[in-house]
């Protein structure tokens, strides 16, 4: 009888831990939508990761933080130009990495 109670307690704790873990990971990223002026673009040393750096041109002067965004699609990287402003959506993961979700030229939105 005591072993059944111990087993039931262990299963209950395991299921509770699993539920908390799944909920925590499902809300592990933040989607940001903004204008973005590209100041740099490049690749990692091993050419496995493409990235762009830029800032939000609509932020107040002095608050325009530089942001590095990882570009997963090589074809998209070829279309991005330096010193041009885009409308972007990117995801900030819990580990601090930022991934490009979508990018459009401002002219396409007018």
C-alpha positions as CSV (number, residue, x, y, z in Angstrom):
1,X,0.0,0.0,0.0
2,X,2.8,2.4,0.9
3,X,4.7,1.7,-2.4
4,X,1.5,2.5,-4.4
5,X,1.2,5.8,-2.6
6,X,4.9,6.6,-3.2
7,X,4.5,5.6,-6.9
8,X,1.4,7.8,-7.2
9,X,3.2,10.8,-5.6
10,X,6.2,10.3,-7.9
11,X,4.0,10.2,-11.0
12,X,2.0,13.3,-9.9
13,X,5.2,15.3,-9.3
14,X,6.6,14.2,-12.7
15,X,3.4,15.2,-14.5
16,X,3.3,18.6,-12.7
17,X,6.9,19.2,-13.6
18,X,6.3,18.3,-17.2
19,X,3.3,20.6,-17.5
20,X,5.2,23.5,-16.0
21,X,8.2,22.8,-18.3
22,X,5.9,22.8,-21.4
23,X,4.1,26.0,-20.5
24,X,7.4,27.8,-19.7
25,X,8.9,26.8,-23.1
26,X,5.8,27.7,-25.1
27,X,6.2,31.3,-24.0
28,X,9.9,31.4,-24.4
29,X,10.1,34.0,-27.2
30,X,8.9,37.5,-27.9
31,X,7.9,38.7,-31.4
32,X,9.0,42.3,-32.2
33,X,7.7,44.3,-35.1
34,X,9.5,47.5,-36.1
35,X,11.2,49.6,-38.7
36,X,14.8,48.6,-39.0
37,X,17.7,50.3,-40.8
38,X,20.5,47.9,-41.7
39,X,23.9,49.2,-40.9
40,X,25.9,45.9,-41.4
41,X,25.5,42.5,-42.8
42,X,27.7,39.5,-42.7
43,X,28.4,35.9,-41.9
44,X,30.0,34.0,-39.0
45,X,33.6,32.8,-39.3
46,X,32.4,29.4,-40.3
47,X,29.8,30.8,-42.7
48,X,27.0,28.8,-41.0
49,X,25.2,31.9,-39.7
50,X,24.1,35.0,-41.6
51,X,23.3,38.1,-39.7
52,X,22.3,41.7,-40.0
53,X,22.9,44.6,-37.6
54,X,20.8,47.7,-37.4
55,X,18.5,49.9,-35.4
56,X,15.0,51.3,-35.2
57,X,15.2,54.8,-36.9
58,X,12.0,55.9,-35.2
59,X,13.4,55.5,-31.7
60,X,14.4,58.8,-30.0
61,X,18.0,60.0,-30.6
62,X,20.2,58.4,-28.0
63,X,17.9,55.4,-27.6
64,X,18.7,53.8,-30.9
65,X,20.2,50.5,-29.8
66,X,22.0,48.4,-32.3
67,X,20.5,45.0,-32.7
68,X,22.0,41.8,-34.3
69,X,19.5,39.7,-36.0
70,X,20.2,36.2,-37.3
71,X,18.9,35.5,-40.8
72,X,18.1,31.8,-41.4
73,X,17.4,32.0,-45.1
74,X,20.4,32.6,-47.4
75,X,18.1,33.8,-50.2
76,X,16.7,36.5,-48.0
77,X,20.2,37.6,-47.0
78,X,21.0,38.2,-50.7
79,X,18.1,40.7,-51.0
80,X,18.9,42.8,-47.9
81,X,20.9,46.0,-48.6
82,X,23.0,48.0,-46.2
83,X,21.8,51.5,-45.3
84,X,18.2,50.7,-46.3
85,X,15.2,50.7,-44.0
86,X,12.9,47.7,-43.8
87,X,9.8,46.7,-41.9
88,X,10.8,43.6,-39.9
89,X,9.4,41.0,-37.6
90,X,11.9,39.2,-35.4
91,X,11.7,36.7,-32.5
92,X,13.8,37.1,-29.4
93,X,14.4,33.8,-27.8
94,X,14.9,33.2,-24.1
95,X,18.6,32.6,-24.6
96,X,19.0,36.1,-26.1
97,X,19.4,35.2,-29.7
98,X,17.3,37.2,-32.2
99,X,15.9,35.5,-35.4
100,X,14.4,37.2,-38.4
101,X,10.8,36.1,-39.0
102,X,9.8,38.4,-41.9
103,X,11.2,41.4,-43.7
104,X,9.6,43.8,-46.2
105,X,10.8,47.0,-47.8
106,X,9.0,50.1,-46.7
107,X,8.0,50.9,-50.3
108,X,6.1,47.6,-50.6
109,X,3.8,48.7,-47.7
110,X,2.8,52.0,-49.3
